[in-house]
């Protein structure tokens, strides 16, 4: 039977969000091509993670080894090369993350497989796949396909695919590690955590985002108060960061963070493609802008054409009334 292998990504004992995203897409593709989904889990002492993954795949391919405790592209590549060679999947899915970008191209070269990176769309077409990639910083969506026959490797953009819950009768298959110390030239030293900001906007269920339309830094508290009232977090578009009105960790977009809140309220944001690319995974998008032709309205579920300085105070009062009632 045809197989799809998805690579599980984890860090310091926790599965990363991209793992659930690529597994969800893998299940969808498997249905279209009559295949099974297997997830490769490499690590040390990760059986708890294997149990969490088991209901989401037909099979968890568990490879445990002390040398796999932390990600190392060299050790991962050796293990994945053997797994893919032996199991012969039609498709291998990897997240387009720092980890994925480190390993996927080298893996494709070693296995002499066609690879497509940073895909925002994947569909089954006959014996191959129709892919969507963004070019020129997101200005153009390109429909692409493979020139050669499979098997293939595809990396998926983080935050680009919704997680659709569906359970499968999964099982855990322990596979002996092929690793030896012979020939290894890389070794893991330590994690160096990036500086943590005041708020992690990628985890917020509600984001109130402000753009150039706020005019001055002194006006940002107007929007911050609304975010607080809604139990959300304050984020922004790039011009606000460029002017140093808010820190970089609040920026949404291709040069900032990709977010997937349940509700995203864009206030005074025109909707440049770089910003839209970072928030397109939001459940409900509400846009407030005085320009009726602003691009943000093309991706909004609800749009309000109004001066934010007149509309936001009214909205805050309505929120207060609703909270009281």
Beta strands, then each sheet from edge to edge (+ up, - down):
strand 1: 2-7
strand 2: 10-11
strand 3: 14-15
strand 4: 35-43
strand 5: 59-64
strand 6: 91-96
strand 7: 114-125
strand 8: 128-135
strand 9: 140-144
strand 10: 152-157
strand 11: 171-174
strand 12: 206-210
strand 13: 233-236
strand 14: 263-267
strand 15: 284-289
strand 16: 302-305
sheet 1: 9+ 8- 7+ 10+ 6+ 1+ 4+ 5+ 11+
sheet 2: 2+ 3-
sheet 3: 13+ 12+ 14+ 15+ 16+
end
